Amino acid sequence: CINISSNPEGVCQVTAAIYTISNSHAGSHADQPSHWLKDPPFESFDNKQYNGTATIIDLTDYLDENQRFITEELLRRVGKEYKLDYNFLRRLILRTYHKTPNNYDPNFAHLDQSGARFLGSLLNLVLVAIDSPSVDHPTASPIYEQAHGGLWTGRVAIIEGYESNTLPITPRLEGVIQTTLLTMPEVKDAKQAVISFYSFDNAR
């Protein structure tokens, strides 16, 4: 692993010299505290945080080439339009692509500090998932002070890079998320995530 953070307290470790087809930042994965903390108080989030009732909200109509960051103001506006009470949310799945791209998208949508701190302040929220490669902008550093850190204030677990292709196109979808986490040898900062979503309205 290499440390790419400029903050000695908020380390950002990423796996280097990868020779396997799976790694800490390829495909759907669950970031763990050592990804942004040098000495985390615990090694892994509880598996219960990744499984249970969840809400998917579609942000694709609110994002374009010039608007790729998800702010608190945007989340509140979407919540009002979708009649969503964030105070009762347990798990929030953000959709930013109608179709997840096959290749890396350097202009992917991400949370800004206000959006991350807003979600981190929600008392009942235990998980945020996003279909982009990261909750943070690719140039964000140190991530301990950006979106990862904002979610960490509420000990909110993070899933990044889930595939949204099979989901129905709808503003809001309620259901249950089921996640199987797979540990990877020599990788401590993330776990591979195999995810299923069961919709309450039988759409998918």
C-alpha positions in Angstrom: 0.0 0.0 0.0 1.1 3.6 -0.5 -0.1 6.6 1.4 -1.3 9.4 -0.8 -2.6 11.7 1.9 -0.9 15.0 2.9 -2.4 14.7 6.4 -0.5 12.5 8.9 -3.7 11.9 10.9 -6.0 11.3 7.8 -4.0 8.7 5.9 -5.4 7.6 2.5 -4.0 4.2 1.6 -4.5 2.7 -1.8 -3.2 -0.7 -3.0 -0.2 -0.4 -5.4 1.4 -2.9 -7.8 -1.9 -4.8 -8.3 -1.5 -8.0 -10.2 -4.9 -9.5 -9.4 -8.3 -8.8 -11.1 -9.8 -7.6 -7.9 -8.4 -4.9 -5.7 -9.5 -2.3 -3.1 -10.7 0.1 -5.8 -12.0 -2.0 -8.7 -15.6 -2.7 -9.0 -18.1 -2.5 -6.1 -16.3 -2.2 -2.8 -16.8 -1.2 0.8 -14.2 1.3 2.1 -13.0 0.5 5.6 -11.7 3.1 8.2 -8.0 2.5 7.4 -8.7 3.9 4.0 -8.8 7.4 5.5 -7.5 7.0 9.0 -4.0 6.2 10.2 -5.1 4.6 13.5 -8.8 3.8 13.2 -10.7 2.8 16.4 -11.9 -0.3 14.7 -10.8 -2.3 11.6 -14.1 -2.9 9.8 -17.7 -1.7 9.9 -20.3 -4.1 11.2 -21.8 -6.2 8.5 -25.3 -5.2 9.7 -24.7 -1.7 8.3 -24.6 -3.2 4.8 -27.8 -5.2 5.0 -31.4 -4.1 5.5 -33.9 -1.6 4.4 -32.6 1.0 1.9 -33.7 3.8 -0.4 -32.4 4.5 -3.8 -32.7 8.1 -5.1 -31.9 9.0 -8.7 -29.8 12.1 -9.1 -29.1 11.8 -12.8 -31.5 14.6 -13.8 -29.7 16.9 -11.3 -26.2 16.2 -12.6 -24.6 17.3 -15.8 -21.1 18.1 -17.2 -20.8 21.2 -15.0 -22.7 19.9 -11.9 -21.0 16.7 -10.7 -20.9 17.4 -7.0 -23.7 16.4 -4.6 -24.2 19.2 -2.1 -26.4 19.4 1.0 -28.7 21.9 -0.9 -29.1 19.4 -3.7 -29.9 16.5 -1.3 -32.4 18.6 0.5 -34.1 19.8 -2.7 -34.3 16.2 -4.0 -35.6 15.0 -0.7 -38.4 17.6 -0.8 -39.3 16.7 -4.4 -39.2 13.0 -3.8 -41.1 13.4 -0.4 -38.2 11.8 1.4 -37.6 12.2 5.1 -33.9 11.8 5.7 -34.4 11.5 9.4 -35.9 8.0 9.0 -33.4 6.7 6.5 -31.2 3.8 7.4 -29.4 3.2 4.1 -29.1 5.6 1.2 -28.1 4.5 -2.3 -27.2 7.3 -4.7 -27.7 6.8 -8.4 -25.6 9.1 -10.6 -25.5 7.1 -13.8 -28.4 5.7 -15.9 -25.8 3.2 -17.1 -22.6 2.6 -15.3 -19.7 3.2 -17.7 -17.4 0.3 -18.6 -14.3 2.5 -18.5 -13.1 4.8 -15.7 -14.9 8.2 -15.8 -12.6 10.9 -14.4 -15.6 13.3 -14.2 -17.7 11.2 -11.9 -20.2 12.5 -9.5 -19.2 12.8 -5.8 -20.2 14.3 -2.5 -18.9 17.7 -1.6 -18.1 18.5 2.1 -21.6 19.9 2.8 -23.3 16.9 1.3 -21.2 14.5 3.2 -21.5 16.3 6.5 -25.2 16.5 6.1 -25.5 12.8 5.6 -23.0 12.1 8.4 -25.2 14.2 10.7 -28.3 12.0 10.2 -28.8 10.0 13.4 -30.3 6.8 11.8 -28.2 6.6 8.6 -25.7 3.7 8.7 -24.8 3.3 5.0 -24.3 5.4 1.9 -23.7 3.7 -1.5 -22.8 5.4 -4.8 -22.4 4.0 -8.3 -19.4 6.3 -9.0 -15.8 5.2 -8.2 -15.7 7.3 -5.0 -17.7 9.5 -2.7 -14.8 12.0 -3.1 -13.5 13.9 -6.1 -10.5 12.1 -7.6 -8.2 15.0 -6.6 -9.6 15.4 -3.1 -6.8 15.2 -0.5 -6.8 14.5 2.3 -10.0 12.6 2.0 -10.2 12.6 5.9 -11.1 16.2 5.5 -13.4 15.8 2.6 -16.4 13.5 1.9 -15.0 10.3 3.5 -14.3 12.3 6.7 -17.8 13.9 6.6 -19.5 10.5 6.5 -17.1 9.2 9.2 -18.4 11.9 11.6 -21.6 9.8 11.8 -19.7 6.4 11.4 -21.6 5.9 8.1 -20.3 3.0 6.1 -19.5 3.5 2.4 -20.0 1.4 -0.7 -18.5 2.7 -3.9 -18.7 1.6 -7.5 -21.9 -0.4 -7.4 -23.4 -1.1 -10.8 -26.8 0.7 -11.5 -27.5 -0.7 -15.0 -30.1 -3.2 -13.9 -32.1 -0.8 -11.8 -35.4 0.5 -13.1 -35.4 4.2 -14.1 -37.4 5.8 -11.3 -36.8 8.8 -9.0 -37.1 6.8 -5.8 -37.0 3.1 -5.0 -37.6 1.5 -1.6 -36.4 -2.0 -0.8 -33.8 -4.1 1.0 -30.1 -4.2 0.2 -28.2 -7.5 0.7 -24.4 -7.3 0.7 -21.8 -10.0 0.8 -18.4 -8.6 1.8 -15.2 -10.4 0.6 -11.9 -9.8 2.2 -8.8 -9.6 -0.1 -5.3 -10.8 0.9 -3.0 -7.9 1.9 -5.8 -5.4 1.4 -7.1 -3.8 4.7 -8.7 -0.5 3.5 -11.6 -2.1 1.5 -13.6 -5.2 0.9 -15.2 -6.4 -2.3 -18.9 -6.1 -2.2 -21.4 -8.4 -3.9 -24.7 -6.5 -3.8 -28.4 -7.4 -4.4 -31.3 -5.0 -4.1 -34.9 -6.3 -3.5 -37.5 -3.7 -4.3 -40.7 -3.4 -2.3 -42.7 -2.6 -5.5 -41.4 -5.6 -7.4 -40.0 -3.4 -10.1 -36.7 -5.4 -9.9 
